[in-house]
Amino acid sequence: MKKLMPSATALVLGGGVIGLFSALALRRAGFQVRLLERGLIGRQASWAGGGILSPLYPWRAPEPVWQLAADSLLVYPELCRELAEATGVDPEWTASGMAVFDAEQRAEARQWSRRAGAAVEERDLAQGALGPAPALWLPWVAQVRNPRLCRALHLFVAQAGVRCEEQMGELRLSGDGRQAIVLDTRGDRHDADVIVVAAGAWSTGLLRGLGWELPIQPVKGQMILLRGAPGLLGNIVLMKGRYLIPRRDGRILVGSTLEPDAGFDLQTDPAAAADLRNFAARLLPPGAPVELERHWAGIRPGTTDGCPIIAAHPLLDNLYINAGHYRNGLTLAPASAERLRDAVLAGVASSP
Ligand SMILES: Cc1cc2nc3c(=O)[nH]c(=O)nc-3n(C[C@H](O)[C@H](O)[C@H](O)COP(=O)(O)OP(=O)(O)OC[C@H]3O[C@@H](n4cnc5c(N)ncnc54)[C@H](O)[C@@H]3O)c2cc1C
C-alpha cells in the first residue's frame, strides 16, 4: 500500500461546517491543508441553521443519514469541550431533549426506536396553548449554537495548522489530464494532491464544468430569533416540520421555511416571519414576553434522497466531494469528514 508523503497537500473549497471538519480530518491524517473560502468562513448555511443535533424526525431519515448522525452524536460532547477549552469560544453543546407533537407518527417512531436503539418515549406533555397533548419525547437530542461552533472550529483548525484563506471570490475548477486544479479570480492556478469540494449548495455549479452533474439543489430556509427569558422553554419542540430551540441565554430560535424554488435568494419576507411567530405563540406559555430580534435566510444544500455525497470523482484522480447535507449538515459533519478522509486515504493508497 502506498504511504502518504509528509509533504502531501490538500485544498478544501468551502468554509462551512463541512469544509472545516474535512480540513481538520485531513490535517490530522497528515496532509498540509489549505481551506479556501469564497466569502467569510462559517457565514452561509452553517451559520443560518438551527443547530439541532438530530434529523428532525429520525425515524424518517434514510439509513445512511442516521448512521452518520449516530456516529457524529458520539463525538460532539467531547469535541465541543475541546473546542471551548482550546479557543475560548463555547459552542454550547446542550442536551436539551426534543418533544415531538406529531403523535400520529408514534408507531413508526416506536419501531425505529427498537431498531436503532435510540429512546423515544410516549408521553403527555403540556405545551402552551396545546395544553397536555400526546407527544414523543427524545431525551438524547442535543443542540449546538452553530455560529459559535463555526467560530470555534475556524480558530481550532487554524491552531491545528490549516491555512484558512477567506474572501477568495468565485473559485473555479478545471481539469489538467487526470488531475483537477483550482483557478482563482485572477486566473492563478492552485494545485494539490487532493482537492475537496465542500461548497454546500454551490457544489453543483463548481463541478458542472468538470462534467460531474450533482443532484444538489439550493433549498432556502427562513428562521427568526426571539428574545425570551431563560427558563421560558426547557427543550426543543417540533411540530408539523416547524420547531423552537431554546438557547442557554433565553433566546428562542423558530424555524424554518422550506423553499425549494427560491434558488440562491437570501431575501427575507415578513409573511414568513409572521407565520413563524404565530407558530411560536401557540407553543410558548400564553403572554410570555418575547420580542423579535432577528430574521434571516440560509441556503441548504438539498439532495433528492436527503443523503450527502461523500465520494471520489469518477475520472479525476485527486478530486473528492463532501456536500449535499440538506437539513442535517451540522448533525452529520464530524462523521462525514471521517468518511471523506477514509475515501481520500483509500484513493491515495490505490493510486499508481
Ligand atoms: C434555516 C436552516 C436551518 C437548519 N437547521 C439545521 C439544524 O437544526 N441541524 C442541522 O444539522 N442542520 C441544519 N441545517 C442544515 C445545515 O445548516 C447545512 O446542511 C450545513 O450548514 C451545510 O454545510 P456546508 O458546509 O455544506 O455548507 P455552507 O455552510 O453553506 O458552506 C459552504 C461554503 O462554501 C462557500 N463557497 C461557495 N462557492 C464557493 C467557491 N466557488 N469557492 C470557495 N468557496 C465557496 C460558501 O461561501 C460557503 O461558506 C439548517 C439549514 C438552514 C438553512
The ligand as a Tripos MOL2 file, in Angstrom:
@<TRIPOS>MOLECULE
LIG
   53    58     1     0     0
SMALL
NO_CHARGES

@<TRIPOS>ATOM
      1 C1        -32.7950   27.5660    8.1530 C.3       1 LIG1
      2 C2        -31.8960   26.3700    8.2760 C.ar      1 LIG1
      3 C3        -31.9980   25.5610    9.4200 C.ar      1 LIG1
      4 C4        -31.1500   24.4520    9.5750 C.ar      1 LIG1
      5 N1        -31.1810   23.7490   10.7390 N.ar      1 LIG1
      6 C5        -30.3240   22.7130   10.9290 C.ar      1 LIG1
      7 C6        -30.2940   22.0050   12.1580 C.ar      1 LIG1
      8 O1        -31.0160   22.3520   13.1040 O.2       1 LIG1
      9 N2        -29.4590   20.9470   12.2840 N.ar      1 LIG1
     10 C7        -28.6420   20.5510   11.2610 C.ar      1 LIG1
     11 O2        -27.9160   19.5670   11.4220 O.2       1 LIG1
     12 N3        -28.6220   21.2150   10.0930 N.ar      1 LIG1
     13 C8        -29.4430   22.2800    9.8960 C.ar      1 LIG1
     14 N4        -29.4500   22.9600    8.7080 N.ar      1 LIG1
     15 C9        -28.6260   22.4570    7.6110 C.3       1 LIG1
     16 C10       -27.1780   22.8500    7.7430 C.3       1 LIG1
     17 O3        -27.0910   24.2090    8.0950 O.3       1 LIG1
     18 C11       -26.4490   22.5700    6.4110 C.3       1 LIG1
     19 O4        -26.6900   21.2580    5.9730 O.3       1 LIG1
     20 C12       -24.9440   22.7510    6.5930 C.3       1 LIG1
     21 O5        -24.6430   24.0010    7.1540 O.3       1 LIG1
     22 C13       -24.2140   22.6020    5.2750 C.3       1 LIG1
     23 O6        -22.8650   22.9210    5.4970 O.3       1 LIG1
     24 P1        -21.8720   23.1790    4.3030 P.3       1 LIG1
     25 O7        -20.5560   23.4460    4.8860 O.co2     1 LIG1
     26 O8        -22.0160   22.0770    3.2990 O.co2     1 LIG1
     27 O9        -22.4900   24.4620    3.5710 O.3       1 LIG1
     28 P2        -22.3000   26.0850    3.8900 P.3       1 LIG1
     29 O10       -22.3260   26.2860    5.3330 O.co2     1 LIG1
     30 O11       -23.2850   26.7320    3.0330 O.co2     1 LIG1
     31 O12       -20.8330   26.2980    3.4000 O.3       1 LIG1
     32 C14       -20.4570   26.2790    2.0390 C.3       1 LIG1
     33 C15       -19.3740   27.3340    1.8480 C.3       1 LIG1
     34 O13       -18.8450   27.2240    0.5300 O.3       1 LIG1
     35 C16       -18.5360   28.5240    0.1030 C.3       1 LIG1
     36 N5        -18.4140   28.5400   -1.3620 N.ar      1 LIG1
     37 C17       -19.3950   28.5230   -2.2800 C.ar      1 LIG1
     38 N6        -18.8810   28.5290   -3.5210 N.ar      1 LIG1
     39 C18       -17.5420   28.5480   -3.3720 C.ar      1 LIG1
     40 C19       -16.4550   28.5660   -4.2870 C.ar      1 LIG1
     41 N7        -16.6320   28.5830   -5.6140 N.pl3     1 LIG1
     42 N8        -15.1940   28.5630   -3.7720 N.ar      1 LIG1
     43 C20       -14.9810   28.5540   -2.4210 C.ar      1 LIG1
     44 N9        -15.9790   28.5550   -1.5370 N.ar      1 LIG1
     45 C21       -17.2410   28.5300   -1.9940 C.ar      1 LIG1
     46 C22       -19.6950   29.3550    0.6080 C.3       1 LIG1
     47 O14       -19.3540   30.7440    0.6460 O.3       1 LIG1
     48 C23       -19.9150   28.7500    1.9870 C.3       1 LIG1
     49 O15       -19.1960   29.4250    3.0060 O.3       1 LIG1
     50 C24       -30.2370   24.1110    8.5330 C.ar      1 LIG1
     51 C25       -30.1240   24.9260    7.4120 C.ar      1 LIG1
     52 C26       -30.9270   26.0560    7.2920 C.ar      1 LIG1
     53 C27       -30.7480   26.9490    6.0850 C.3       1 LIG1
@<TRIPOS>BOND
     1     1     2 1
     2     2     3 ar
     3     2    52 ar
     4     3     4 ar
     5     4     5 ar
     6     4    50 ar
     7     5     6 ar
     8     6     7 ar
     9     6    13 1
    10     7     8 2
    11     7     9 ar
    12     9    10 ar
    13    10    11 2
    14    10    12 ar
    15    12    13 ar
    16    13    14 ar
    17    14    15 1
    18    14    50 ar
    19    15    16 1
    20    16    17 1
    21    16    18 1
    22    18    19 1
    23    18    20 1
    24    20    21 1
    25    20    22 1
    26    22    23 1
    27    23    24 1
    28    24    25 2
    29    24    26 1
    30    24    27 1
    31    27    28 1
    32    28    29 2
    33    28    30 1
    34    28    31 1
    35    31    32 1
    36    32    33 1
    37    33    34 1
    38    33    48 1
    39    34    35 1
    40    35    36 1
    41    35    46 1
    42    36    37 ar
    43    36    45 ar
    44    37    38 ar
    45    38    39 ar
    46    39    40 ar
    47    39    45 ar
    48    40    41 1
    49    40    42 ar
    50    42    43 ar
    51    43    44 ar
    52    44    45 ar
    53    46    47 1
    54    46    48 1
    55    48    49 1
    56    50    51 ar
    57    51    52 ar
    58    52    53 1
@<TRIPOS>SUBSTRUCTURE
     1 LIG1         1 GROUP 0 **** ****
